[in-house]
Amino acid sequence: MARLYLIRHGRPSSTWGGHDDDPGLDEAGDLQARAARDWLLSRPAAERPKLVVSSPLRRCRETALPTAEALGVNMEIDPGVGEIPTPNALGPAERGPWLQNAFQGTWKAIQGDFDYDVWRGDIAASLVARGDTAVFSHFVAINAVVSRLLGIEEVLAFRPDHCSITVLETDGRTLSLIQQGAEAATGVL
């Protein structure tokens, strides 16, 4: 079985509705990214990632970079592990309240232009084909995978902290949850 690591990005320099639509990491986020790299590199050789995949958003790319550099590999950018799509009718200021409402419900009940239950299935399916990979993603995308693997319909399966590392295994056909990453003591932000 191949190991797969889902890593939430480090702490960004701004949050929903902030001054930057695609913020990078703040100083704490930089430290978290290096700590995630060190943890990944400390795995036994058979469990160490050999590939690095990142959401296209800057906070994920910056979190993934130290690991990619340490492994001597190019980072693959995959929109499929990016943020949950926002309904087309909503502006940036409305995204936060929309997400907060979505967090209270189930995947099938999320209102928007997309079938969010299909979206979570697509993320999980894309991961099955990967092995020995570190995937740098987002709070909701990680919940999409974990909730599916736990067989629950609620959007929030858990609250992954910044640089939380969730461990999965795949045989190329199935995906298994080995260990949930560390949870945040406070909300998503």
C-alpha positions, 0 to 999 in steps of 0.5 A: 500500500502506498502512503498519501499525506493530506496537508492543510496549508500553513497559516495565511497572512489574511483570511476570508474577505481580507485585503488579498484574494490569494494570500501567502503564508504569514511568519507562523505559516512559514514555520509550520510549512518547514515543520510539516516538511521535517515531519514528512522527511522523518518518515521511514523510507518506505513511507516517505512521499516521493511526489508533491502536489499542491492546490493552485492557491498561493498559501498551499504552494508556499506550504508545499515548497519546502517539501518539494525542495527537500525532496528535489522534485517539481511541485505538481499543481492540481486544481482538483485539490483546491478550494471548494467552488463558490457559487457563481452568484456570490461575491467575495464578501459573501463567501465566508457566510456561505461557507459558515452555513455549509459547515452546519449541514451535509454535502448534499444540502450545500446550496450552489451551482455545483453538486458538492457531493460529486465534488467530494467524490472527485477529490477522493477518486483523484487521490486513489490513483496517487501514491507516496505523495504529499498533497497540500490542500485546504480545510474543506477539501480535506474534510471532503475526503475524510467525511467520505472515508468515514462514511458521514454526510456532514461537511465537517468531519473534523477541524484540521489545523494549519499544516495538519497532516492526515495520513491515507493509504491507497492500493490504486483502487481503494483509499483508507484513512490511517490517521486524522491530522491534528485538529485546531483548537479554534474555528477554521480561521 
